[in-house]
């Protein structure tokens, strides 16, 4: 029987994902928390990537006006 553990951060989520990948057991609560946390992390990374791309584009336009 797997030990119950609350998934609260990305390290815990990746640990649970590694257990699943190697065929070890996780509780349903751990799996649900892992999927939720990884999904939130993906969405955050995508949003930050878009913001950085827009910022670079803006700065490139500003630099082209200065020249």
DSSP file (Angstrom, degrees, kcal/mol; ACC not computed):
  #  RESIDUE AA STRUCTURE BP1 BP2  ACC     N-H-->O    O-->H-N    N-H-->O    O-->H-N    TCO  KAPPA ALPHA  PHI   PSI    X-CA   Y-CA   Z-CA
    1    1 A X              0   0    0      0, 0.0     2,-0.1     0, 0.0    26,-0.0   0.000 360.0 360.0 360.0 125.5    0.0    0.0    0.0
    2    2 A X        -     0   0    0      1,-0.1     2,-0.3    24,-0.1    24,-0.1  -0.370 360.0-109.1 -69.3 147.0    1.5    3.3   -1.0
    3    3 A X        -     0   0    0      1,-0.1     2,-0.3    -2,-0.1    24,-0.3  -0.579  34.1-117.9 -75.0 134.1    2.1    5.9    1.7
    4    4 A X        +     0   0    0     -2,-0.3     2,-0.3    22,-0.1    -1,-0.1  -0.551  40.7 169.6 -75.1 134.6   -0.3    8.9    1.4
    5    5 A X        -     0   0    0     -2,-0.3     2,-0.4     7,-0.0    22,-0.1  -0.991  33.1-123.2-146.0 137.1    1.4   12.2    0.8
    6    6 A X        -     0   0    0     -2,-0.3     2,-0.7    27,-0.0    24,-0.1  -0.680  22.7-136.1 -82.2 129.6   -0.1   15.6   -0.1
    7    7 A X        +     0   0    0     -2,-0.4     3,-0.1     1,-0.2    -1,-0.0  -0.771  40.9 152.2 -86.5 115.8    1.4   17.0   -3.3
    8    8 A X        +     0   0    0     -2,-0.7     2,-0.3     1,-0.1    -1,-0.2   0.579  56.1  28.1-121.7 -16.0    2.1   20.7   -2.7
    9    9 A X  S  > S-     0   0    0      1,-0.1     4,-2.0     0, 0.0     3,-0.2  -0.879  84.2 -96.4-143.0 174.5    4.9   21.7   -5.0
   10   10 A X  H  > S+     0   0    0     -2,-0.3     4,-2.7     1,-0.2     5,-0.2   0.830 118.3  58.3 -64.1 -33.6    6.5   20.8   -8.3
   11   11 A X  H  > S+     0   0    0      2,-0.2     4,-2.0     1,-0.2    -1,-0.2   0.930 108.1  45.6 -62.6 -45.3    9.1   18.5   -6.7
   12   12 A X  H  > S+     0   0    0      2,-0.2     4,-2.2     1,-0.2    -2,-0.2   0.901 112.7  51.4 -63.4 -40.4    6.4   16.3   -5.2
   13   13 A X  H  X S+     0   0    0     -4,-2.0     4,-2.4     1,-0.2    -2,-0.2   0.916 110.6  47.3 -64.2 -43.2    4.5   16.3   -8.4
   14   14 A X  H  X S+     0   0    0     -4,-2.7     4,-2.2     2,-0.2    -1,-0.2   0.851 109.4  54.7 -67.7 -33.5    7.6   15.2  -10.4
   15   15 A X  H  X S+     0   0    0     -4,-2.0     4,-2.0    -5,-0.2    -2,-0.2   0.925 110.3  45.7 -63.6 -44.5    8.4   12.5   -7.8
   16   16 A X  H  X S+     0   0    0     -4,-2.2     4,-2.3     2,-0.2    -2,-0.2   0.905 111.6  52.0 -65.1 -41.5    4.9   11.1   -8.2
   17   17 A X  H  X S+     0   0    0     -4,-2.4     4,-2.3     1,-0.2    -1,-0.2   0.886 108.8  51.0 -62.6 -38.2    5.1   11.3  -12.0
   18   18 A X  H  X S+     0   0    0     -4,-2.2     4,-1.7     2,-0.2    -1,-0.2   0.889 108.3  52.3 -65.5 -39.2    8.5    9.4  -11.8
   19   19 A X  H  <>S+     0   0    0     -4,-2.0     5,-2.6     1,-0.2     4,-0.4   0.923 110.7  47.2 -61.8 -43.6    6.8    6.7   -9.7
   20   20 A X  H ><5S+     0   0    0     -4,-2.3     3,-1.2     1,-0.2    -2,-0.2   0.905 109.5  53.9 -64.2 -41.2    4.1    6.3  -12.2
   21   21 A X  H 3<5S+     0   0    0     -4,-2.3    -1,-0.2     1,-0.3    -2,-0.2   0.827 110.6  46.5 -63.5 -32.0    6.6    6.1  -15.1
   22   22 A X  T 3<5S-     0   0    0     -4,-1.7    -1,-0.3    -5,-0.1    -2,-0.2   0.430 121.2-106.3 -91.7   1.4    8.5    3.3  -13.3
   23   23 A X  T < 5S+     0   0    0     -3,-1.2    -3,-0.2    -4,-0.4     2,-0.1   0.561  72.9 138.5  89.6   8.5    5.3    1.3  -12.6
   24   24 A X      < -     0   0    0     -5,-2.6    -1,-0.3    -6,-0.2     2,-0.3  -0.444  55.4 -99.4 -83.6 163.1    5.2    2.1   -8.8
   25   25 A X        +     0   0    0     -2,-0.1     2,-0.3    -5,-0.0    -1,-0.1  -0.579  35.3 179.0 -88.7 143.7    1.9    2.9   -7.1
   26   26 A X        -     0   0    0     -2,-0.3     2,-0.1   -24,-0.1   -22,-0.1  -0.946  34.0-106.4-130.0 154.3    0.6    6.3   -6.2
   27   27 A X     >  -     0   0    0     -2,-0.3     4,-2.3   -24,-0.3     5,-0.2  -0.403  29.5-113.9 -75.7 161.0   -2.7    7.1   -4.5
   28   28 A X  H  > S+     0   0    0      1,-0.2     4,-2.7     2,-0.2     5,-0.2   0.864 118.4  55.2 -62.8 -35.7   -5.5    8.6   -6.6
   29   29 A X  H  > S+     0   0    0      2,-0.2     4,-2.5     1,-0.2    -1,-0.2   0.917 108.4  48.0 -63.4 -43.1   -5.2   11.8   -4.5
   30   30 A X  H  > S+     0   0    0      2,-0.2     4,-2.5     1,-0.2    -2,-0.2   0.918 112.7  48.5 -63.5 -43.1   -1.5   12.1   -5.3
   31   31 A X  H  X S+     0   0    0     -4,-2.3     4,-2.7     2,-0.2     5,-0.2   0.923 112.3  48.1 -63.4 -44.5   -2.2   11.5   -9.0
   32   32 A X  H  X S+     0   0    0     -4,-2.7     4,-2.3     1,-0.2    -2,-0.2   0.925 113.8  46.7 -63.4 -44.3   -5.0   14.1   -9.2
   33   33 A X  H  X S+     0   0    0     -4,-2.5     4,-2.6    -5,-0.2    -1,-0.2   0.892 112.3  51.6 -63.9 -39.3   -2.9   16.7   -7.4
   34   34 A X  H  X S+     0   0    0     -4,-2.5     4,-2.8    -5,-0.2     5,-0.3   0.938 110.9  46.3 -63.1 -48.0    0.1   15.9   -9.6
   35   35 A X  H  X S+     0   0    0     -4,-2.7     4,-2.2     1,-0.2    -2,-0.2   0.916 114.3  48.4 -62.5 -43.1   -1.9   16.3  -12.8
   36   36 A X  H  X S+     0   0    0     -4,-2.3     4,-2.3    -5,-0.2    -2,-0.2   0.932 114.1  45.6 -62.2 -46.8   -3.5   19.5  -11.6
   37   37 A X  H  X S+     0   0    0     -4,-2.6     4,-2.3     1,-0.2    -2,-0.2   0.906 113.8  47.9 -66.3 -42.5   -0.2   21.0  -10.5
   38   38 A X  H  X S+     0   0    0     -4,-2.8     4,-2.2     2,-0.2    -1,-0.2   0.873 111.2  51.9 -66.5 -36.2    1.6   20.0  -13.7
   39   39 A X  H  X S+     0   0    0     -4,-2.2     4,-2.3    -5,-0.3    -2,-0.2   0.921 110.2  48.0 -65.3 -43.7   -1.2   21.5  -15.8
   40   40 A X  H  X S+     0   0    0     -4,-2.3     4,-2.4     1,-0.2    -2,-0.2   0.903 111.1  51.7 -62.2 -40.9   -1.1   24.8  -13.9
   41   41 A X  H  X S+     0   0    0     -4,-2.3     4,-2.4     2,-0.2    -2,-0.2   0.896 109.3  49.7 -62.5 -40.9    2.7   24.8  -14.4
   42   42 A X  H  X S+     0   0    0     -4,-2.2     4,-2.4     2,-0.2    -2,-0.2   0.934 111.5  47.9 -63.7 -46.4    2.3   24.3  -18.1
   43   43 A X  H  X S+     0   0    0     -4,-2.3     4,-2.3     1,-0.2    -2,-0.2   0.893 112.2  49.9 -62.5 -40.2   -0.2   27.1  -18.5
   44   44 A X  H  X S+     0   0    0     -4,-2.4     4,-2.7     2,-0.2     5,-0.2   0.922 110.7  49.3 -64.0 -44.1    2.0   29.4  -16.5
   45   45 A X  H  X S+     0   0    0     -4,-2.4     4,-2.2     1,-0.2    -2,-0.2   0.898 111.6  49.2 -63.3 -40.3    5.0   28.6  -18.6
   46   46 A X  H  X S+     0   0    0     -4,-2.4     4,-2.2     2,-0.2    -1,-0.2   0.909 111.9  48.6 -64.6 -42.0    3.0   29.2  -21.8
   47   47 A X  H  X S+     0   0    0     -4,-2.3     4,-2.4     2,-0.2    -2,-0.2   0.926 112.2  47.8 -64.6 -45.3    1.7   32.5  -20.5
   48   48 A X  H  X S+     0   0    0     -4,-2.7     4,-2.6     1,-0.2    -1,-0.2   0.891 110.1  53.6 -63.6 -39.3    5.2   33.7  -19.5
   49   49 A X  H  X S+     0   0    0     -4,-2.2     4,-2.2    -5,-0.2    -1,-0.2   0.912 109.5  47.6 -61.1 -43.0    6.6   32.7  -22.9
   50   50 A X  H  X S+     0   0    0     -4,-2.2     4,-2.4     2,-0.2    -2,-0.2   0.920 112.0  50.1 -63.4 -43.7    3.9   34.7  -24.7
   51   51 A X  H  X S+     0   0    0     -4,-2.4     4,-2.3     1,-0.2    -2,-0.2   0.907 111.4  48.3 -62.4 -41.9    4.6   37.7  -22.5
   52   52 A X  H  X S+     0   0    0     -4,-2.6     4,-2.5     2,-0.2    -1,-0.2   0.890 110.5  51.4 -65.5 -39.5    8.3   37.5  -23.1
   53   53 A X  H  X S+     0   0    0     -4,-2.2     4,-2.1     2,-0.2    -2,-0.2   0.911 111.4  47.4 -63.9 -42.2    7.8   37.2  -26.8
   54   54 A X  H  X S+     0   0    0     -4,-2.4     4,-2.4     2,-0.2    -2,-0.2   0.892 111.5  51.4 -65.1 -39.7    5.6   40.3  -26.8
   55   55 A X  H  X S+     0   0    0     -4,-2.3     4,-2.5     2,-0.2    -2,-0.2   0.908 110.3  48.1 -65.0 -42.5    8.2   42.2  -24.7
   56   56 A X  H  X S+     0   0    0     -4,-2.5     4,-2.4     2,-0.2    -1,-0.2   0.911 111.4  50.9 -64.0 -42.1   11.0   41.3  -27.1
   57   57 A X  H  X S+     0   0    0     -4,-2.1     4,-2.1     2,-0.2    -2,-0.2   0.915 111.0  48.6 -61.1 -43.6    8.9   42.4  -30.1
   58   58 A X  H  X S+     0   0    0     -4,-2.4     4,-2.3     1,-0.2    -2,-0.2   0.928 111.8  48.6 -61.9 -46.2    8.1   45.7  -28.4
   59   59 A X  H  X S+     0   0    0     -4,-2.5     4,-2.4     1,-0.2    -1,-0.2   0.869 109.2  53.0 -64.9 -36.6   11.8   46.3  -27.6
   60   60 A X  H  X S+     0   0    0     -4,-2.4     4,-1.8     2,-0.2    -1,-0.2   0.905 109.6  48.8 -63.6 -41.4   12.8   45.5  -31.1
   61   61 A X  H  X S+     0   0    0     -4,-2.1     4,-1.2     2,-0.2    -2,-0.2   0.905 111.3  50.1 -64.4 -40.4   10.3   48.0  -32.5
   62   62 A X  H  X S+     0   0    0     -4,-2.3     4,-1.3     1,-0.2     3,-0.3   0.907 110.5  49.5 -63.6 -42.6   11.6   50.6  -30.0
   63   63 A X  H  X S+     0   0    0     -4,-2.4     4,-1.5     1,-0.2    -1,-0.2   0.840 106.4  55.6 -67.5 -32.5   15.2   50.0  -31.1
   64   64 A X  H  < S+     0   0    0     -4,-1.8    -1,-0.2     1,-0.2    -2,-0.2   0.805 106.9  51.1 -70.6 -27.3   14.3   50.3  -34.7
   65   65 A X  H  < S+     0   0    0     -4,-1.2    -1,-0.2    -3,-0.3    -2,-0.2   0.812 107.0  54.2 -75.4 -30.3   12.8   53.8  -34.1
   66   66 A X  H  <        0   0    0     -4,-1.3    -2,-0.2     1,-0.2    -1,-0.2   0.850 360.0 360.0 -72.3 -35.8   15.9   54.9  -32.2
   67   67 A X     <        0   0    0     -4,-1.5    -1,-0.2     0, 0.0    -2,-0.1   0.485 360.0 360.0 -69.8 360.0   18.3   54.1  -35.1
